[in-house]
Amino acid sequence: MSRRHLVMLLGLAAIWGASFLFIKLGVEAVEPAVVVLGRLLVGFAVLVPVVVVRHAVPDVRAMWVPFLVLGVLNNALPYWL
């Protein structure tokens, strides 16, 4: 494993671990729905600029049902539970 990969792995671990720490602290102070909304908004705010810069905007009109199902089953519902 190169030094670059090790740094990337440690950065990912820090981000991933911090999110669970903030969830634990957040659940004690706010409702789960607010925590879910916050995580989804942060993810949206990070990923949208990446998609726009890469010019990889999918045709959402043709795929809105799969996006909705994927979003609910893989993101919103597990974070809520």
N, C-alpha and C positions, 0 to 999 in steps of 0.2 A: 504494500500500500504506500503510495507516494505521500509526501508531506501535504500536498494540495488536497488530496482525497481525505486525509485525516482531519484537516482543518474544516473541510466541508461537512464531514460526518459529525464533528464536534459542534459545529454551528447548528446543524439540523437537530441534534440531540438537545441543545440548549433551547432552541425555539419550541420543539415538541414538549420538553419537560416544563418549560415556563407556561405553556398553555394550560397544562393540567394543574399547575400551581394556581394560576389565576382562576380557573374553574372552581377549584376547592374554596378559594377565598371568596369568589363571587357568589357561589351558591349559598354561603352563609349570610350574605348581605342582601342579595337580590333574588328575584324569582328565576326559575330555570329558563323561562321563555326569554327573559332579558339577556341571559348568558348566551343562549342559542343565537339570538338576533345579533348580539355583539360579535360573536365568532364568525357568523356568516357575513356580516358587513365588513369585517377586517379582511376576510378571505376575498371578498368581492373587490375591495379597494386595492388589494395587492395584485390580483390576477387580471383585472380589466386593463390596466396599463400595459402589462406584458402582452396580452392578446392584441392590443391596438398597435404597439410598437412592432410586433412581428407580422402585422397585417394578416392575422389568422382568424378573423372574425367569421364564425360559422353562420350559415343561413338559419337563423333561429325560427323563422316562420315555418319552415318545413319540418323542424324537429322539436317543437315546443313541448309536445306530450312526453317524449323520452327524457328531455331535460327536466321537466317537472317531476316525473316519477323518480328519476335519479336523484334529484335534489331532495325530495321528501324522504325517500327510503335510505339514502346513503349519508345525508348530512343532517337535515332538520330533526328527524325522528330519533336517530341514535344519540345526538347531543342532548335532546330533550329528556330522553330516558336516563 
